[in-house]
């Protein structure tokens, strides 16, 4: 049986095409549903670009096909809600020096 840990580990091996950052820490993964040997991923991109979308989705599918026992990978790219830097992991925000507007002092 496929475990969620194995799926998430595989997703962390998929990197954004513009930044040297994995798509999980970047906040592009909105939802992961695992049912038996099938996984459904709901994700977004930092910007609309059909060519980048195709490449990133294919990279994701290729990586997940390496997960033992996983037979089917469904990827749904959504644009609502739109991606913002607030979706990045705390570690990535720190690395990039990102401070949300509400936390900035004048």
N, C-alpha and C positions, 0 to 999 in steps of 0.2 A: 504494500500500500504506500502511496506517495504521501509524504508529510509536508506540511506548510513550511517548516524550516528549510527543507531542501529547495522548495520553490523560491523562497525569499533569498536564499543564498545564491541561487542561479540568477535572480533578477539583479542582485548587487554586482554581478559580473558584466552587466550590460551598461555601457557608458554612453552618455550624451555625445552627439557627433561634434558639438562645438566646444564643450567644456570637458576637462579630464575628470569627470564626476559621474558616479553611477546614478542611474535613473531613480533609485529608491531614495537615496539621500538628497537628490535634487528635488524630490517631491512630485515627480511625474506619475507615480503610481497612485491611483485613487482608490482602487479596490481590487482584491484578489479573492476569488471564490474557487475553492477546490472541492470537486465532487468526484470521488473515486479516482479514476485515471485521467480526468479532464480538469483543466484549469481555465477560468475566464478572468482575463485581466482588463480592467478599465483604467485607461491612462490618458494623459494629455501630452502636449509638447510645449516648449517655451514660446514658440511662435509657429504660425501656419506656414508650412512649406511641404508640398506634396512629395517631393523627392526625398527630403529628410525623413518625413513620416514613413515612407515605404522602407527606407534603409533601416531605421530604428526598429520598426515593427519586425522586420525580417531578422535583425540581430537578436531581438528578444525571443522570437520563436526558435531560432537556431540554438540559443543558449538553453532554453527550457526543454528542447528535445534531448538534451544530455542528461536530464533528470531521470533516473531509473524508475521505470514503471509508469511514467507520464505518457499517455497516448495521444491526447488531443489538446491543442493550445488555441484558445480563442482570444483575440485581442480586439478591444473596442476603443477607438480613439474618440475622446469627447472634448468639447471646447467649453463646456459649462459645468462647473465653474472654471473660469480661466485660471491658468497658472500664474502665481505671483511668487516673489522671493520669500514670502512668509511661509510657503510650503516646504522650504528647505529644512533639513535636519538642523538641530541646534549646533552641532559640530561644524557643519558646512557654513552656517551663518557666521560663526566665529572665524572660520578660516578666511572667508571673504570680507570680514569686517562689516557685515551687514547689521545695521541697527534699524528696526522698524520705526517709521515716522512717530508713532505714539510714544516711543521710548526715548526719542531725542529731546534734549533740553536746549532751550534757547540761550 
